[in-house]
Amino acid sequence: MEFLIEHTWDSNPVTHEPIRIGFSPGNGGLKMETRAAADIVAVRSSPGIHGRRSTSFCNNVSFFFDYLNFALLKQQLPLVFNATIAGDRWMGEALLPWSYFPPNVNKMNSYAIHGSGEERTYEALYPIPKQEIVEGQKPNL
């Protein structure tokens, strides 16, 4: 099953291609795949040395209630994880072992952090409805 994150945490539409998250059965767990645009720019890492890096870092977090918080960050729980940048595409996939899931999971939400600096956006698959947002409220991913 595939989902698109099309809104910011506060229900505004995203201004870029939506981040795609897919879930499918895997060998011993749930396979999670994320696809997003990568914003690659030339950077100077030190005098005379040029390189490339992604300024549009995309962090994808999925919550499975009752209760597993899973982020595509390789330094966390041991798991099979791969991330690549090919051209202007960022792709990440992981296998979430069934043993990490609590019993009776029947709800989930996914979040993404996209961009950097002033362009950074905090996005949600199921955002907070506008009428429930309190003045001054910030994202709490």
HUJO-V484683 format. One line per field, one symbol per residue. psi: psi as a letter, one per 20 degrees, with the letter a starting at -180 (. if undefined). burial: I if it has 24 or more other C-alpha atoms within 12 Angstrom, else O. A space follows every 10 residues. Layout:
BEGIN
psi = ???
burial = ???
END
This chain:
BEGIN
psi = qqqpojqrhk jqqqjrpqpp pqpqprnjap ppppprqpnp qpqohrpipq aqrpimpopp pppopnopop qmoijcqpro qppqpockpp pqqqooqhii prqkpjqrqq qqpparchip qpqpgnrpqg iipqpiqrqm .
burial = OOIIIIIIII OOOIOIOIII IIIOOOOOOI IIIIIIIIIO OOOOOOOOOO OOOIOIIIII IIIIOOOIII IIOOOOOOII IOIOOOOOOI IIIIIIOOOO OOOOOOOOII IIIIIOOOOO IIIIIIIIOO OOOOOOOOOO I
END
